[in-house]
């Protein structure tokens, strides 16, 4: 079992009002409890998290089961979940780290839209000097976990600005995450950041998405299409879904088709299938890659893509300050 996270300074940006845990109990009430009771409660919570992760790994990434387990373990708080999950990933191989990364965006919805996730990542940064003793390259892996979590909308990009960096290892981790999430050329690494595994390869995912989108234009409903996209179990690939959707609209070169595909993107955004960062990245990838695919598209593709960007902003698919 993972060793406990070391003691750390309190999380940053704490408000003056007393915080509450996931079940609504002010943490302050435990101040009167004996020390051994506090330790027992925390250890019980960590054991519960470890059990969930072990079940999830053993099932080869059964996401539905993992989410159900998390929903039923009310004693688990988001911050401790992140600490234990990342520490588990540091102590295991790339395949396990990939599964952990895939779990975080789903767990984000379970924990009241990621309540406590930033505190959990902050705790990992504080703990890096000790974690690296048993797990070499921990700072690189933590940086990748942070970048992937931001990419998957499991952690706000603002974390990179608000995180407290009190050691060199944390500084390296945050710098790596910043470079990966702010450099378009590097962002593609995040789709397969832990290397190839038993999951669908990127080329296979592209083919699956292409088939799903064409079925949508044929007869499938918006809800059916979103279920098919969820079934891919690849949250970080959603930026590619956005790009492929845009290129399909350009290839069809019909306003009716473009509006239909924008309707799908809007529904996906509203349903939380992908957030602002993945959406923006998808549009950026489409814009930056247009020159390469232009010979296969209608001549008006550049103007049509610009029009799609404008419409996407009007439909709130993209933020006004994006691109």
C-alpha positions, 0 to 999 in steps of 0.5 A, spaced: 500 500 500 502 507 498 506 510 504 502 516 507 503 523 504 508 527 508 505 533 512 505 539 508 503 547 509 495 548 508 492 549 501 493 556 498 487 561 497 483 558 503 477 563 504 476 566 511 469 561 512 470 554 514 471 549 509 466 543 508 468 536 506 464 532 501 459 530 506 458 537 508 461 536 515 466 542 517 473 539 518 474 544 524 469 539 528 475 534 528 479 539 532 477 536 539 478 529 537 483 525 539 489 524 535 489 517 534 481 518 532 484 523 526 489 518 524 484 512 524 479 517 520 485 519 515 487 511 514 480 509 513 479 514 507 486 512 504 484 504 505 477 506 501 481 510 496 486 504 495 481 499 494 477 503 489 484 504 485 485 496 485 479 494 483 479 499 477 486 497 475 484 489 476 478 490 471 482 493 466 479 500 467 472 499 468 470 506 468 463 505 470 464 501 476 470 505 478 465 511 478 460 507 482 465 505 487 467 512 488 460 515 489 458 510 494 464 511 498 462 518 501 468 518 506 472 520 500 474 527 499 477 530 493 484 532 495 486 525 499 483 522 492 488 526 488 494 525 493 493 517 493 491 516 486 497 520 484 502 517 489 499 510 486 501 512 479 508 514 481 509 507 484 507 503 478 508 503 471 506 507 465 499 503 464 497 504 471 499 511 470 495 512 464 489 508 467 489 513 473 489 519 468 483 516 465 480 516 471 481 523 474 476 527 469 470 522 471 472 522 478 472 530 477 464 530 476 463 525 482 467 530 487 462 536 485 466 538 479 473 537 482 472 540 489 479 539 493 483 537 486 487 543 486 489 542 494 491 534 492 495 536 487 498 542 491 500 536 497 503 532 491 508 538 490 509 539 497 511 532 498 515 531 492 522 531 495 520 525 499 516 522 494 522 522 489 526 518 494 522 512 493 520 514 486 525 517 481 523 521 476 517 523 480 517 530 478 517 529 471 511 524 472 507 529 477 508 534 471 505 530 466 499 528 471 498 535 472 498 537 464 494 531 462 489 533 468 488 540 465 488 537 458 482 533 460 479 538 464 480 535 471 484 541 473 483 548 471 489 551 467 489 557 473 493 552 477 499 553 474 499 560 476 496 559 483 500 553 485 505 554 491 512 552 489 517 551 495 522 546 492 526 545 486 522 539 484 516 542 484 518 548 480 520 543 475 514 539 475 510 545 474 514 548 469 513 541 465 506 542 465 506 549 463 510 548 457 506 542 455 499 545 456 501 552 453 505 550 447 501 547 441 506 543 438 507 539 445 500 538 446 499 532 442 504 529 447 498 529 452 494 524 448 498 519 449 503 521 454 504 515 458 506 511 451 502 506 447 498 501 451 493 496 450 488 501 449 486 504 442 492 507 438 491 514 436 490 512 428 484 507 431 481 512 435 481 517 429 477 511 425 472 510 430 471 518 431 470 518 423 465 513 423 461 516 429 461 522 425 459 520 419 453 515 422 451 522 426 450 525 419 446 519 416 441 518 422 444 518 429 441 523 434 446 527 438 445 523 444 446 517 441 453 520 438 455 523 444 454 516 448 458 513 442 464 518 443 464 517 451 464 509 449 471 511 446 473 512 454 479 517 451 477 524 454 484 526 452 482 525 445 476 529 445 480 535 442 482 531 436 474 529 436 473 537 435 478 537 429 475 532 425 468 535 426 471 541 423 474 538 417 468 534 416 464 540 416 469 543 411 469 537 406 462 537 406 462 544 404 454 545 406 452 550 411 446 545 413 452 540 415 456 545 418 450 547 422 449 540 424 456 538 426 456 545 430 450 543 434 453 536 436 459 540 438 455 545 442 451 539 445 458 536 447 460 542 451 453 543 454 454 535 457 461 536 459 464 531 454 469 536 453 471 543 456 474 549 454 481 547 454 480 541 449 475 545 445 480 551 444 485 546 442 481 542 437 480 549 434 487 550 434 489 544 431 484 544 426 487 551 424 494 549 424 494 543 420 489 546 415 495 547 410 497 540 410 490 537 409 488 543 404 489 539 397 484 534 399 479 540 401 474 545 397 478 551 395 474 555 400 476 551 406 480 557 409 474 562 409 469 556 411 474 555 417 474 562 419 466 562 419 466 556 423 470 559 428 465 565 428 459 561 429 462 557 434 463 563 439 456 565 437 454 559 440 458 559 446 462 553 444 468 557 444 470 563 449 470 570 445 477 571 447 479 564 444 484 564 438 
